[in-house]
Structure formats: C-alpha cells, structure tokens
Amino acid sequence: MEDSESWLRLPSVIFGVLAAYALFALTRRLFDQRTAAVAGVLLVVNAFFVRYEQEARAYSLVVLLVIVATYLFVGAMEQPSILRWLGYGAASAVAVYAHVFAGYVIAAHLISLPLRRTRPRVWDALAGYGLMAILVGPLAVVVSTTDGLERAFIERPTFQSFELLFLDLTGAGGVVSRGGRMLLLAYFLACCAALLVMARVIGRRQQLRKDEVWPYGLVLLWLAVPVLGSFLTSMVRPVFLPRYLIVALPPLLVLAAIGISSLPTRAVQVLTAAVLVGLTAPWLLSYYRADSKEGEDWRRGVAYVLAGHQAGDRVVFLSRYGRRPFEYYLRNYPDQAALRPVYPSMSWGRYTPVLDDRQPEPTARIVTRLREGPRVWAVLLWSGFGSVHDDGRAVQTALNRGYREVERRQFGSALQVRLYARAPG
C-alpha cells in the first residue's frame, strides 16, 4: 500500500489542494472575496498545475510554500512584529529548499518594499531575512558547487520562449496551437483588464488613505521577477524551464482574477470565468486521457522487458535517470535477478537515487561487461545514446560492433526499449 503509485502521489495532491485554499486566503486578504474565488477556481482547473499536482515531485509543494510565504510577508507588513518576520523568514527558507526558484519570489517581496508608504521596522525585517539567510546557507553552498551537467538539457531561451512559457502556465501544454493561443489570448485580455484597474488605482494614489497600490505591485513583481530573473540568468547558465517557473503561476492567476472581477456586472464576470474554464477543459481532458505521462509509459515498458528477458541478459540505462522508474516497477516481478544491470551497475535494490545519480561510473568502463552476456536491453530515455547526462556513444559503438538490434519498441514519446543480441561470428 505504502509503495503504490496512488500513495506516492498523494502528498502532491494534498499540497495542491492546500495551495488552492492558500491562494484563496491570500487573494482575499490582498483584494476581496470575489477575486479570491476566481483565482482559486483558475488554479484548480489549470492543466499545468494539475499535471504537477499528480506527480511525486516537489512542484505542488513549492507552489503551496511560496503562497504561504507571501501570506506571511503580507501579514508582517500589515501587522509588523519580530515574531511575524521570523515566521516569514522560516517559511521562505523552507520554500527555497522545496525549489530554489522560490528565491525569485522572495526577491520580489523585497523589491516591493519601496512601493509601500508604511515601511517595516528595519530590525524586524533584518531578523526575518537574516534567519532565512542562515537556514538557506547550506543549500547555497550545495547549489554553487553542483555540476551544471544536470541541467544541460535546458536550452538557452529566446524571445519565443516567453510565448511557450505562458502557453504552459495558462494550461495549454506549452504547444503552439489554435486552441492554445485562444486560451493565451483570453488570459492576456483578463490581465490587461487588471492592468487598467491598477492604472486607475495609481492615478488616484494621492487620494488614498491606505496602501492600496502595494498589493498590485506585489502581484506584478511576483510574476515578473521569476520570469525575467531566470531569463537573464540563462544568458550565463540556462535555467529557463516552465516547470521551474511554476512559482510564477499564482500571480498570473491572481492578475486574471482581478481583471475578471473588474468587469461591469456579475453576469459578465461569471461568463468570462466560464469561458476561461471552457478553454482549459480540452487540455485537462487530454491530460487524463493520455496513455502515459511525460511521454514515459514505464509500466508497459518494464512489463515488455520482463516478458521477453532470458537468464544472463544485461540492461543499460541511457539516460541513467531511467533506472529509478524502471526499478520501481521491476520490484513487482519475482524473477528480476535474471536481469543484470550494467549501467548504472549497482545490483537491484542497492541503487540510491539522487546520490548514485550524481557520481556515475564512466560508461567507457562498462563496455567489457556488455560483452559478457549474449543479449543486452537498452532502455533509452529522452535522447537515449545522445543523452547529455551520460556518454552514451561508447555504449552505442560497442553494441553496434558486437551485437545486432533484434527488437525495438516505443513506450510514449520519451521512452524506447531496444534488444540487442550477439552478432554471429
């Protein structure tokens, strides 16, 4: 039970549900209940968020944590005390540990401070940010010394990358299509309506008694800083990836909710929100109808290998990250010992994900072990032999010289399994 797929995905689902409520609470505090309700609904039906809400990864968690950190930041600004600032600092540190891109959201908070008329006490703010810096210090050391090879698959962004990013964030699957652009246009118009609201508030700023401009500035910076910051960082080290920028999804939805709530009548507001939900529906249905997620049908792929394997068969994984999901499904088969892993070479049950991924054995050393068996299964993930994570060329050359390919099956767009048998003579 504890190792089932549903059990593994459950924490992400819980974090996603909590994130929707947290976004509602934050938006209600910053604006009003109607805007908060629209923002919450848009998050719940967002296909991009739903996709990562159901993966056993930290993306729904980081969304929840950046919303919570922002809520605590707003509380510390509106009712300042050293305890509130320390709470904000601790929550921010936890968010950064969930994903380092949360640091861009914290930077947006900091940049928003001059927009507010009433500023926090310097020592309170320093206590909060100081605690965060102390807690995040060890992670900063690890990140600064991490080999960039792990992100070598990320291409340097261009201006078109912004369109693809927002096609992802709005739930259109990051695909340039008619339906995707219609959804993107609907969000664009809703956000334009929000900008008009902001312009009116700024225009009468002198007549306002409260800091009514600051919430709008905070939301805008929350969206802009991660997107533009990661784009500029990518000029040196490419990190511009839609799933990393999921931290910028909440402010995008809040902006759209502000625009919808500003429309003249309740009927128009409901109709506009319904149109956005309707445009999102095809992408949600497509996600749930897909045979595999992320183009990787590991369940059928492992079943295929185990159905056709023979005693003494070897298996090699390129990229090496494919071993983790393969071994997860392999544990359900009693005769797994007949299949010997060659790369990564640890025996079944002794492979430690993440730790063993970081210091792989050079593939050139495994060539001699490949020749020991009559058959080799090549489990090819993403770019396969051309993976940026491994030097797969040496393995491919050895297989082409001593073996012949006898079978090839595709299990989703990103996963392929090939069987090689020793060539005669």
C-alpha positions in Angstrom: 0.0 0.0 0.0 2.7 2.5 1.0 4.6 1.8 -2.2 1.7 2.1 -4.6 1.5 4.9 -7.2 -1.5 6.4 -5.6 0.2 6.6 -2.2 3.3 8.2 -3.7 1.3 10.8 -5.5 -1.0 11.6 -2.5 1.3 14.1 -0.9 1.5 16.2 -4.1 -2.3 16.1 -4.3 -2.7 17.2 -0.7 -0.2 20.1 -1.3 -2.2 21.1 -4.4 -5.5 21.2 -2.5 -3.9 23.3 0.2 -2.3 25.6 -2.4 -5.7 26.3 -3.8 -7.1 27.3 -0.4 -3.9 29.3 0.4 -4.2 31.2 -2.8 -7.9 32.0 -2.0 -6.9 33.2 1.5 -4.0 35.3 0.2 -6.0 36.9 -2.6 -8.9 37.6 -0.2 -6.5 39.4 2.1 -5.0 41.4 -0.6 -8.2 42.2 -2.6 -11.6 40.8 -2.0 -13.5 37.5 -1.7 -14.8 37.5 -5.3 -11.3 37.9 -6.8 -10.1 35.2 -4.4 -12.8 32.8 -5.5 -12.0 33.3 -9.2 -8.2 32.8 -8.5 -8.9 29.6 -6.6 -11.0 28.2 -9.4 -8.5 29.1 -12.1 -5.8 27.2 -10.1 -7.9 24.1 -9.6 -8.7 23.8 -13.3 -5.2 24.8 -14.6 -3.9 21.8 -16.6 -0.3 22.8 -15.9 -0.8 22.8 -12.2 -2.9 19.6 -12.3 -0.2 17.8 -14.1 2.4 18.5 -11.4 -0.1 18.2 -8.6 -0.2 14.5 -9.5 3.5 13.8 -9.8 5.6 12.5 -6.9 7.8 15.7 -7.1 8.0 18.9 -5.1 6.3 21.3 -7.6 2.9 21.5 -5.9 4.7 21.8 -2.6 6.7 24.8 -3.7 3.6 26.4 -5.1 2.0 26.0 -1.6 5.0 27.3 0.2 5.5 30.4 -1.9 1.9 31.3 -1.4 2.2 30.7 2.4 5.5 32.7 2.5 3.7 35.6 0.6 0.8 35.4 3.0 3.2 35.7 6.0 5.0 38.5 4.2 1.8 40.4 3.8 0.9 39.8 7.5 4.4 41.0 8.6 3.9 44.2 6.6 0.4 44.9 7.8 0.9 44.0 11.4 4.6 44.2 12.0 6.3 42.3 14.8 9.6 40.5 15.1 7.8 37.1 15.5 5.9 37.6 12.2 9.1 38.5 10.4 10.8 35.4 11.9 7.9 33.3 10.8 8.2 34.7 7.3 11.9 34.1 7.2 11.5 30.4 8.3 8.7 29.8 5.7 10.7 31.4 3.0 13.7 29.2 3.8 11.5 26.1 3.6 10.2 27.2 0.2 13.7 27.6 -1.2 14.5 24.1 0.0 11.5 22.8 -1.9 12.8 24.5 -5.0 15.5 27.2 -5.4 13.3 29.2 -7.8 11.3 30.2 -4.7 14.2 32.6 -4.1 13.0 34.7 -7.0 9.6 35.1 -5.2 11.5 36.2 -2.0 13.4 38.7 -4.1 10.1 40.0 -5.5 8.9 40.6 -1.9 12.0 42.5 -1.1 11.7 44.7 -4.2 8.1 45.5 -3.4 9.0 47.2 -0.1 9.6 50.7 -1.6 6.1 50.6 -3.1 4.5 50.8 0.4 4.1 54.0 2.3 4.4 52.4 5.7 7.7 50.5 5.8 8.6 47.8 8.3 11.0 48.4 11.2 14.5 47.8 9.9 15.5 45.4 12.7 12.3 43.3 12.3 13.0 42.8 8.6 16.7 42.1 9.2 15.7 39.5 11.7 13.5 37.7 9.2 15.8 37.9 6.3 18.8 37.1 8.5 17.1 33.9 9.7 16.3 32.9 6.2 19.9 33.5 5.1 21.2 31.3 7.9 18.8 28.5 7.1 19.4 28.6 3.4 23.2 28.9 3.7 23.9 25.1 3.4 21.7 24.8 0.4 23.5 27.8 -1.3 26.8 26.0 -0.8 25.5 22.8 -2.5 23.9 24.7 -5.4 27.1 26.7 -6.0 29.1 23.5 -6.3 26.7 21.5 -8.3 27.7 20.2 -11.7 25.7 22.1 -14.4 25.5 18.8 -16.4 22.3 18.0 -14.6 20.7 21.0 -16.4 22.5 20.6 -19.7 19.2 19.6 -21.4 17.9 23.1 -20.9 18.3 25.2 -24.0 19.2 28.9 -23.9 15.9 30.8 -24.1 14.9 33.1 -26.9 12.1 35.7 -27.0 9.8 32.9 -28.3 10.4 31.1 -25.1 8.1 33.6 -23.4 5.2 32.5 -25.5 5.9 28.9 -24.9 6.2 29.6 -21.2 2.8 31.3 -20.9 1.3 28.6 -23.1 2.4 26.2 -20.3 1.4 28.4 -17.4 -2.1 29.1 -18.7 -2.6 25.3 -19.1 -2.2 25.0 -22.9 0.5 22.4 -22.7 3.3 24.7 -24.0 2.2 23.9 -27.5 1.6 26.5 -30.2 -1.8 25.6 -31.5 -5.1 27.4 -32.2 -6.7 26.3 -29.0 -3.6 27.1 -27.0 -3.4 30.6 -28.4 -7.1 31.2 -27.8 -6.6 30.3 -24.1 -3.5 32.5 -24.0 -5.4 35.4 -25.6 -8.2 35.0 -23.0 -5.7 35.2 -20.2 -4.0 38.2 -21.9 -7.2 40.1 -22.1 -8.1 39.4 -18.5 -4.6 40.5 -17.4 -5.0 43.7 -19.5 -8.2 44.4 -17.6 -6.3 44.0 -14.4 -3.7 46.5 -15.6 -6.4 49.0 -16.2 -7.6 48.6 -12.7 -4.0 49.1 -11.4 -3.7 52.2 -13.6 -6.8 53.7 -12.1 -5.6 53.0 -8.5 -2.2 54.5 -9.2 -3.9 57.6 -10.8 -5.8 58.4 -7.6 -2.9 57.3 -5.3 -2.7 60.7 -3.6 -6.4 60.5 -2.5 -6.0 57.0 -1.0 -5.6 56.7 2.7 -4.3 53.2 2.7 -1.5 51.3 0.8 -3.9 50.2 -1.9 -1.2 50.4 -4.7 1.2 48.0 -3.0 -0.9 44.7 -3.4 -1.0 45.2 -7.1 2.7 45.9 -7.3 3.4 42.9 -5.2 1.5 40.6 -7.6 3.1 42.1 -10.6 6.6 41.7 -9.2 5.8 38.2 -8.1 5.1 37.4 -11.7 7.8 39.4 -13.4 10.9 38.7 -11.1 11.0 34.9 -11.6 10.3 35.1 -15.3 12.7 37.9 -16.1 15.2 36.9 -13.5 15.5 33.3 -14.8 15.7 34.6 -18.4 18.6 36.9 -17.6 20.3 34.1 -15.5 20.0 31.9 -18.6 22.3 34.2 -20.5 25.1 32.7 -18.3 23.6 29.4 -17.2 20.4 28.2 -18.8 17.7 27.6 -16.2 14.6 29.0 -18.0 12.2 26.0 -17.8 8.4 26.2 -17.4 8.2 23.7 -14.6 10.8 25.6 -12.6 8.7 28.7 -13.2 5.6 27.2 -11.6 6.3 29.6 -8.8 5.1 32.4 -11.1 1.7 30.6 -11.7 -0.2 32.0 -8.7 0.3 35.7 -9.5 -0.7 35.1 -13.1 -4.0 33.6 -12.0 -4.5 36.4 -9.5 -4.0 39.0 -12.2 -6.5 37.3 -14.4 -8.9 37.1 -11.4 -8.5 40.8 -10.8 -9.4 41.5 -14.4 -12.4 39.3 -14.4 -13.7 40.8 -11.1 -13.4 44.3 -12.6 -15.9 43.6 -15.3 -19.1 45.6 -15.1 -21.7 43.1 -14.0 -21.8 39.8 -12.1 -23.2 38.0 -15.2 -20.3 39.2 -17.4 -17.9 38.1 -14.7 -19.3 34.6 -14.5 -19.5 34.3 -18.2 -15.9 35.3 -18.7 -14.7 32.9 -16.0 -16.7 30.2 -17.6 -15.1 30.9 -21.0 -11.6 30.6 -19.4 -12.6 27.3 -17.7 -14.1 26.1 -21.0 -10.9 26.9 -22.9 -8.9 25.0 -20.3 -11.1 21.9 -20.4 -9.7 20.3 -23.6 -6.2 20.4 -22.1 -7.4 18.8 -18.9 -9.2 16.1 -20.8 -6.2 15.5 -22.9 -4.0 15.0 -19.8 -6.4 12.5 -18.2 -6.9 10.5 -21.5 -3.2 10.2 -22.2 -1.8 6.6 -22.1 1.4 7.9 -20.4 2.5 10.9 -18.5 5.5 12.9 -19.7 5.7 10.6 -22.7 7.0 7.7 -20.5 4.9 4.5 -20.0 7.2 2.8 -17.6 4.6 0.2 -16.5 4.3 -1.3 -20.0 8.0 -0.8 -20.8 9.1 -2.9 -17.8 6.5 -5.5 -18.4 7.8 -5.8 -22.0 11.4 -6.3 -20.9 10.4 -8.9 -18.2 8.2 -10.8 -20.6 11.0 -11.2 -23.1 14.1 -11.4 -21.0 16.3 -14.5 -20.6 18.7 -15.6 -17.9 22.0 -13.7 -18.3 20.5 -10.7 -20.1 22.1 -7.3 -19.4 20.3 -4.0 -19.2 21.8 -0.5 -19.7 20.0 2.8 -19.0 20.6 5.9 -21.0 19.9 8.4 -19.5 20.9 6.9 -16.2 17.8 8.6 -14.7 15.7 6.0 -16.3 16.8 3.4 -13.8 14.8 4.9 -11.0 11.3 4.4 -12.5 12.4 1.1 -14.1 13.4 -0.4 -10.8 10.2 0.9 -9.1 8.1 -1.3 -11.4 10.6 -4.1 -11.5 10.1 -4.8 -7.8 6.8 -6.4 -8.7 8.4 -9.2 -10.6 9.9 -12.2 -8.7 12.5 -13.2 -11.3 14.2 -9.9 -11.6 17.6 -11.4 -10.6 17.9 -13.0 -14.0 18.3 -9.5 -15.5 21.7 -7.9 -14.7 22.1 -4.1 -14.6 25.3 -2.9 -16.3 24.8 0.8 -16.2 24.3 2.1 -13.6 25.9 -1.1 -12.4 24.7 -1.5 -8.8 22.6 -4.6 -8.2 18.9 -4.3 -7.9 17.9 -2.9 -4.5 21.3 -1.2 -3.9 20.8 1.8 -6.2 20.3 5.0 -4.3 18.5 7.6 -6.5 20.0 11.1 -6.5 23.2 10.1 -4.6 24.2 7.4 -7.1 23.0 9.7 -10.0 25.5 12.3 -9.1 28.6 10.2 -9.4 28.0 7.7 -12.2 30.6 5.3 -13.4 32.1 6.3 -16.7 30.3 4.5 -19.5 33.6 3.6 -21.2 34.4 1.2 -18.3 31.2 -0.9 -18.8 32.0 -1.9 -22.4 33.8 -5.1 -21.4 30.9 -6.1 -19.1 28.5 -5.6 -22.0 30.3 -8.3 -23.9 29.8 -10.9 -21.2 26.2 -11.6 -22.0 24.5 -12.9 -25.1 21.8 -10.2 -25.1 21.6 -6.5 -23.9 18.5 -4.5 -23.3 19.0 -0.7 -23.9 16.4 1.4 -22.0 16.6 4.8 -23.8 15.0 7.8 -22.1 14.8 11.2 -23.7 17.8 11.4 -26.0 19.0 7.9 -25.4 22.5 7.3 -26.6 22.8 11.0 -27.2 21.9 11.9 -23.6 23.5 14.9 -22.1 23.7 13.2 -18.8 25.9 10.3 -19.9 28.5 9.5 -22.6 26.3 7.0 -24.5 28.4 7.0 -27.6 30.9 4.4 -26.2 28.0 2.1 -25.4 26.3 2.6 -28.8 29.6 1.8 -30.6 30.2 -1.4 -28.6 26.6 -2.6 -29.3 26.9 -1.8 -33.0 30.2 -3.7 -33.2 29.4 -6.9 -31.3 25.6 -7.1 -31.4 22.7 -6.7 -33.8 19.4 -5.0 -32.9 16.6 -7.5 -32.9 13.7 -5.6 -31.3 12.6 -2.0 -30.8 9.5 -0.7 -29.0 8.3 2.7 -28.1 6.5 3.4 -24.8 5.5 7.0 -25.1 7.3 9.7 -26.9 10.3 9.8 -24.5 10.9 6.1 -23.7 12.2 3.5 -26.1 13.4 -0.1 -25.4 15.8 -1.9 -27.7 17.0 -5.5 -27.5 20.5 -6.4 -28.9 21.6 -10.0 -29.5 25.2 -11.0 -30.0 26.1 -11.0 -33.7 27.1 -14.3 -35.2 30.8 -14.8 -35.7 
